[in-house]
Amino acid sequence: MNTASMNIPAYFTSLSDYRVAGRCLHQSGDISGLVLCGTIADCDDLSETEDYGKDNTDFLREQLGFEFANGIPAEDTLNRLVRRLKAKELEGCLKSCLQALTLAGKHLSIDGKELRGTPSLRAVNTPWCRW
């Protein structure tokens, strides 16, 4: 039973899957969702995305709803799926995913000092500000 607070792969179920049914080790939603998470995590290429998945498997499964029944997809698997993505389908999936991300009714803590640029105690002794 999946008790994740989000289910990222579910947003990618409407993507066309060109693969032969029964011969796939990984779900297309898991692959597409991993590529999205890798992109958000500032992975530069699919090799880094694969490494990101391996390093964060528990988080991806528990918090974001990924299954990864056969482990993290390899870079080649990610590449094969990404090459065949259709832009309009992907756009629709990303829009629905982003619309679901809302902070309505949730508490968000923001450190006001960081936002205002209040200097730390180590940075107080500058030419503009001396204590």
Secondary structure, DSSP 8 states (H G I E B T S, - for coil): ----S--GGGGGTTS---S-TTS-SS-HHHHHHHHHHHHHTT--SHHHHHHHHHHTHHHHHHHH----TT-S--HHHHHHHHHT--HHHHHHHHHHHHHH---TT------HHHHHT---GGG--BTTB--
